[in-house]
Amino acid sequence: MRKIWKRKILINNPVELDRVQIEQDLREGNQVIVQFSHPEFYGSILEEVDELCARLDENFGVRFYGHYSLSFDGHTLLRIPHVKMLHLNSLAHAHNTEVLATLKHLHSLHLGIYELENSDILGIDTLRSLRDLSILSEKKILNLQYLKEFSHLEQLHVGGKVKNLEAVGDLKDLNYLALHSISKLPLHFVNRLKKLKHLRILLGGREHIQEIEENEIDDLEISRVRGFHDLSNIANFRALTRLVIEDQIQLREVSFDREMKALEELSIWNCKGLARLTGMEQLPSLRKLRILKTAIDFDTFIHQKLPSALSTVEFVTTKTKVDQEIQESLVKLGYQKWSGS
C-alpha cells in the first residue's frame, strides 16, 4: 500500500490563530504546522498554540526553524508541553535540547540541527514512544543504538553521520525508512524489517544494494547515490508496485530478468549513462512508465515487447524536435502522457 503523503499547511510567525480554519484544514485530511523563525515572534501565542496541541491530534504541529545568528533555546518547549508533532529543523544551533524529556505527548519528531550538541540525544527516555522520527546530524556522529528501544516507531528518516545503523533492524513495526546521506554502511539490517513497505535511499554513496534479500517492500526510491551502478538484485523486491530511480549517472543497465507481478509504476529520471532497459515483458502489471534524460534509444526500446497493461508513457530526451516526434509516436501507439507525481 502506497504511503499517503498529507498536504502540509504552514502558518508562519502568526500574530493570531484562526482556530476555525485550522480545524477545517485538519478535517480535510491535511497537516497544519504553526512555525516560528525567531524568538521575537513567540509572543504570548505559544500558550494558545499549546491549547490547540492539547485538543487536536498529531496532525497539528509546531515548527521552529531559521533563528539565524541565534541558537534555539530548548527551554522554549516548556511553553508547549502538549505538542504531539514537533519540528526543530533548518536550525544551525540549539541548546537545552534535554528539555525534550518533558514532552510526554510526542508522536512525531523531526530534528535537523546542524550543530547537534548531544550525539546521544536519542537516549532521552520519553522519545521511545515516538511513531514518526526524522533526524539528520551533519557534524556530530549520531548514536543510533538507542533505537532498539523505540518499539512503536513506524516511520524513520535518518541521515548524516551515524553509528550503530544496524540498530534500525530492531524496529519490528517500521513501515517507512529513508536513509539520507549515509555512505557505504552495509544494509543487511533491512532484511530484519519484515513490515517495511517503503524504502528510500537518498544521497550518500554506495555501489549497490546487494545485501537486501527477498522482501515485501512495496515502494523503492534510489536518488543521487554517488557511485551506484548495480541494480541486478531488483527481482528480490518481488512485492514492488513503484520503483523510482533518479540522478544515477553510473547506472548503465536495468534488467528485469524475473517476473515482477506487482510493479505498476516505473520512473527513471536523469540517469544519463543508462543505455539498456530490458525484460519489460516480465512486468505484466506495469501501467505507468517514465523515462527522462537517459541514453536509451527510443526506437530500440519501443520495439521490444511491452506489457499489455501499459497505458501511460513519457519518454524525454530534452531535444525539442526529437521529443515532439517521440510524443507523436506514443500517441499513435495509444499511450497517454504521464500526469501527476
Secondary structure, 3 states (H helix, E strand, C coil): CCCCCCCEEEEECCCCCCHHHHHHHHHCCCEEEEEECCHHHCCCHHHHHHHHHHHCCCCEEEEEEECCCCCEEHHHHHHCCCCCEEEEEEEEEEECHHHHHHCCCCCEEEEEEEECCCCCHHHCHHHHHCCEEEEEEEEEEEECHHHHHCCCCCEEEEEEEEECHHHHHHCCCCCEEEEECCCCCCCHHHHHCCCCCEEEEECCECCECCCCCCCCCCEEEEECCECCCECCCHHHCCCCCEEEEECCCCCCEEECCCCCCCCCEEEEECCCCCCEEECHHHCCCCCEEEEECCCCCHHHHHCCCCCCCCCEEEEECCCHHHHHHHHHHHHHCCCECCCCC
